[in-house]
Amino acid sequence: MATDERVQNFIAHYSSANYDPVKAHEYYLKNRELKGRQSTAGMSDTQKEAWSYAKNQIGDKKKADLNKATVDNKKRLENLRATSEATRKRIQEKLTALIESLKVPPLERLTADDVPQVDLLPYPTNASPKVIAYINKQNGIRSRTNHEVLAEAQQAASEKHAADREKSAADSAKAKEASKKEREKVVAKLKGALTKARDSYEKSKKDITSKYDAEKDTEYNNIKTQLPGKPPPAPKRAKSTKAKAKRTAKT
């Protein structure tokens, strides 16, 4: 059958988005092995060409949709991981800043300028030895008092510093525990989102496969019912009575 006749014959009997009669004929000549669950037994050449081409067209669309689903799923997973990582980074930065703010500076030694001091008595000009002795005694008492005051202030500062450090350690531990729980929630949320995304992807693949399996079934049935099939075999010619009589006479 010429190509023009094939085209006209197809247009007259069948129309499908998955079929082009000229391309189907060319494709069939290159790919004569038709495999699949739909049998081509009993099909005409026109039907075989239509089915071969249509099946390939549907397969290409299915492959494109599956590839798109794979790419979309990969992007979705990457976005989920990136969002989770950014959240965990913010939590860590927040914790780092908090721990830094809770740090207690090193204890500094106090000096006489840091606490109230009793002034020493001055020595008058031309003071007598007795006056000098008295002043020395008084200044000794005042010096010891000043040293005691400084020592007490230093002790108090040390005790406060130790208490501040203890509180800082406790607050830091609480902050770390709270941060750990936040990160665990982020990880759990990510796991749930990844599982949901993967389940959605698997369902999408199944839906795509079901969609194109159904389209193939429809196309197959339409080709068998709407395109011209194989002509029925010619009826066997009845043997002539004359020939039959001859064979009878010989026996």
HURATA-V217080 format. One record per pair of residues at least 12 apart in sequence whose ideal C-beta (glycine too) atoms are under 10 Angstrom apart, sorted by the first residue. I is the first residue (numbers start at 0). GAP is how many residues later the second one is. If there is no record, write none. Layout:
BEGIN
I	GAP
I	GAP
END
This chain:
BEGIN
0	24
0	44
0	45
2	18
2	19
2	22
2	23
3	18
5	15
5	16
5	18
5	19
5	39
5	40
5	43
6	13
6	14
6	15
6	18
7	13
8	12
8	37
8	218
8	219
9	12
9	14
9	15
9	36
9	39
9	40
9	216
9	217
9	218
11	215
11	216
12	33
12	37
12	210
12	212
12	213
12	214
12	215
13	32
13	33
13	36
13	40
13	208
13	209
13	211
13	212
13	213
13	214
14	207
14	211
15	34
15	37
15	38
15	41
15	202
15	203
15	206
15	207
15	210
15	211
16	37
16	40
16	41
16	44
16	198
16	202
17	32
17	33
17	35
17	36
17	37
17	38
17	39
17	40
17	42
17	43
17	197
17	198
17	200
17	201
17	204
17	205
18	30
18	31
18	32
18	34
18	35
18	38
18	200
18	203
18	204
18	208
19	30
19	33
19	34
19	37
20	25
20	28
20	29
20	32
20	206
21	27
21	31
22	26
22	30
22	33
22	34
23	22
23	24
23	25
23	26
23	27
23	28
23	29
23	30
23	32
23	33
24	20
24	21
24	24
24	25
24	27
24	28
25	23
25	27
26	22
26	25
26	26
26	27
26	28
26	29
26	30
27	17
27	18
27	20
27	21
27	22
27	23
27	24
27	25
27	28
28	20
28	23
29	22
30	21
30	22
30	24
30	25
31	16
31	20
32	19
33	14
33	15
33	17
33	18
33	21
34	20
35	15
35	16
35	19
35	23
35	180
35	184
36	176
36	179
36	180
36	183
37	13
37	17
37	178
37	179
37	181
37	182
37	183
37	185
37	186
38	181
39	12
39	15
39	180
39	183
39	184
41	182
41	187
41	188
42	177
42	180
42	181
42	184
42	186
42	187
43	179
43	180
43	183
43	184
43	185
43	186
43	187
44	183
44	185
45	177
45	181
45	182
45	183
45	184
46	173
46	176
46	177
46	178
46	179
46	180
46	181
46	182
46	183
47	175
47	179
47	182
48	174
48	178
49	169
49	170
49	172
49	173
49	174
49	176
49	177
50	165
50	168
50	169
50	171
50	172
50	173
50	176
51	171
52	170
53	161
53	162
53	165
53	166
53	168
53	169
54	160
54	161
54	164
54	165
54	168
56	158
56	162
57	153
57	154
57	155
57	157
57	158
57	160
57	161
57	162
58	153
58	157
60	147
60	150
60	151
60	154
61	146
61	147
61	149
61	150
61	151
61	153
61	154
62	145
62	149
63	144
64	139
64	140
64	142
64	143
64	144
64	146
64	147
65	138
65	139
65	142
65	143
65	146
67	136
67	140
68	131
68	132
68	133
68	134
68	135
68	136
68	138
68	139
69	131
69	134
69	135
71	125
71	128
71	129
71	132
72	124
72	125
72	127
72	128
72	129
72	131
72	132
73	127
75	117
75	118
75	120
75	121
75	122
75	124
75	125
76	116
76	117
76	120
76	121
76	124
78	114
78	118
79	109
79	110
79	111
79	112
79	113
79	114
79	116
79	117
80	109
80	112
80	113
82	103
82	106
82	107
82	110
83	99
83	102
83	103
83	105
83	106
83	107
83	109
83	110
84	101
84	105
85	100
86	95
86	96
86	98
86	99
86	100
86	102
86	103
87	91
87	94
87	95
87	98
87	99
87	102
89	92
89	96
90	87
90	88
90	89
90	90
90	91
90	92
90	94
90	95
91	87
91	90
91	91
93	81
93	84
93	85
93	88
94	77
94	80
94	81
94	83
94	84
94	85
94	87
94	88
95	79
95	83
97	73
97	74
97	76
97	77
97	78
97	80
97	81
98	69
98	72
98	73
98	76
98	77
98	80
99	72
100	67
100	70
100	71
100	74
101	62
101	63
101	65
101	66
101	67
101	68
101	69
101	70
101	72
101	73
102	61
102	62
102	65
102	69
103	56
103	57
103	58
103	59
103	60
103	61
103	62
103	63
103	64
103	65
104	56
104	59
105	55
106	47
106	50
106	51
106	53
106	54
106	55
106	57
106	58
107	46
107	49
107	53
108	41
108	45
108	48
108	49
109	40
109	41
109	43
109	44
109	45
109	46
109	47
109	48
110	39
110	43
111	34
111	35
111	37
111	38
113	36
113	39
113	40
113	43
114	31
114	34
114	35
114	36
114	37
114	38
114	39
114	41
114	42
115	30
115	33
115	34
115	37
116	25
116	26
116	28
116	29
116	30
116	32
116	33
117	20
117	21
117	23
117	24
117	25
117	27
117	28
117	31
118	20
118	23
118	27
119	15
119	18
119	19
119	20
119	22
119	23
119	26
120	13
120	14
120	15
120	16
120	17
120	18
120	21
121	13
121	17
122	12
122	13
122	16
END
